[in-house]
Amino acid sequence: MIELNQLRCFVAVAEELHFGRAAKRLFMTQPPLSRQIQLLEHALGACLLERTNRHVSLTASGKTFLRDAKLILEFTGQAQETVKRVEKGEIGRLMLGFTAVSGYWQIPQIIALAAQELPEITLVLKEMVSSAQLQALAARTLDIGFVRQPVALFPLAYQCVLREPLCVALPAASVLAAKTRIRLRDFAGQPFIMYSATEGKYFYDCVAGLFAQANVVPHYVQHCSQTHTILGLVRAGLGLAIVPESARQLGFPDIEFRPLSHPDAFAEIYMAWRQDSETPALAAFRQLVTAHSTASGAIARKKLTGRRTLPKLR
């Protein structure tokens, strides 16, 4: 068996061509250094060094083996450094889930930040609805997700990383476009494009809850699951809609956006992960997202760990 220490000893002697200097370089005495060289030559079945009382030189075999020995030591050093970096979370691969609406602005920001701060962590993106993300996290096919609502499902943990205002999208020709802010009572009897109660359940519940609080009943003309479809119908003049602020990023022409005057008019995004995950890159990525969300003024550091007050996954 060839040992790494034998290779280090050989390389030192081969470069110094002097046992005394090589021993000093390795912080050892000459007898054990000579013994390591002898063991290496015995393992290889070849003479690597020509020795006299005054002179040390490499044999033909020694010259050839020196190149390989240096490569082995270099590769070993790189492997050790890589393992250390993986353990620190600087290198790795994460499967990341996100909802369609969060992909308009928030997730691209996070991905761009990670590319700068954690360039050797590969992020594999999966666009999924929140319920599918939570199921994938439970099945370990997803490492981290960005969901709309936390659900009691052990051992998942959650952290709110964004609170986003809801705003009003209306056709440019709408009489309500003259207002700087719109109140819920302004929707009474107005044609309204609503999220689907099944495929767009989170936003449906948010908007329906606001109307119920204000005792307002709009005239629902369509129910859709995707925000970009809703905006397309608004642009066509079919009605008004309440959408997340990030919908502005879609750049639809002929649509006006106005703030919605209500203290509960907001949507949240939660970062979700398994508490028992052993992936070092996950911790590094979570720290990055937390620092970014705090610095950017987002609502962060609200942690939930599967409490009974949360709704259960069906």
CORPE-V827162 format. One line per field, one symbol per residue. burial: I if it has 16 or more other ideal C-beta (glycine too) atoms within 10 Angstrom, else O. A space follows every 10 residues. Layout:
burial = ???
This chain:
burial = OOOOOIIIII IIIIOIOOIO OIIOIIOOOO OOIIOIIOII IOOOOOOIIO OOOOOIOIOO OIOOIIOOIO OOOOOOOOOO OOOOOOOOII IIOIIIIIIO IIIIIIIOOI OOOIOOOIOO IOIOOOOIII IIIIIIIIOO OIIIIIIIII IOIOOIIIII IIOIOIIIII IOOIOOOOIO OIOIOIIOOI IIIIIIOOOI IIIIOIIOOI IOOOOIOIOO OOIIIOIOOI IIIIOOOIII IIIIIIIIOI OOOOIIIIOI OIOOIIIIII IIIIOOIOII IIOIIIOIII OIIOOOOIII OOOIOIOOOI OOOO
